[in-house]
Amino acid sequence: MSKWEFVAKTIRRWIKRKQFEPGDALPSQDDLSEYFGCSRETIRRALLDLEYNGYIVLNQGAKAKVK
């Protein structure tokens, strides 16, 4: 499993466990990058995957929100 897949899987788990409710903003990409110990590009790839699969909504210039 690649790092971005691990990040996406972990965030999906957070959403499924109701740690983030619909409409909640996720932590910033910088905060997630620090938390997971990886690059912002890795976080971006994970967030794009989560958006594609319908878990979050990405807005340019704003934090990702749980769908």
N, C-alpha and C positions, 0 to 999 in steps of 0.2 A: 504494500500500500504506500503510495506516495505521500509526501507531507501535506499537499493540498487536500488529498482525499481524507487524511486523518483529521485535518482542521474542519472540513465540511461535515464529516461524520460526527465530530464532537459538537458542533453548533446545532446540527439536526437533533442530537440527543438533548441538548439544552432546551430546544423548542418543544420537543415531544414531552419533556418532563415539566413543562410549563414554567421554566425559569425565565422565559420571555414570552409574553402574551402577544396576540395579534395587535399590531400598531406600535409596539415597543421598538425603540431604536436599539440596535446592537451596539456594542462598544466600537469605538473608532478603529479604523484599519491600523493605525499606529499602536493603539492599546492591544488589539488582537495580535499584532506582530510581536509585541513585547511578551505577551502572555504565552504564546506558542513558541517563541524563540526562533522565528523565521522571518523571511523578507515580506515586505508589503505586497510584492508580486504573488507570492504564495497565497497570502490572504485574499488578494483580489481574485485569483483563480478559484479558490474555494467559494467565495461569495458569488461569483458568476455561475458556478455549478448549482448553488442553492437557489439562485434566482431562476435558472433554467428549469429546475425541478419544482418550482412553486412554493418554496419555503419562505422566501424573502422578496422584497422589492428594493431595487437599487435606484437611487436618485442621484444624479450628478450633483456634486457639491454638498450632499447631505448624507447623514448616516443611513446605513441599510436598515430597513424596518421589517419586522416579522409580518408575514402575510396572514 
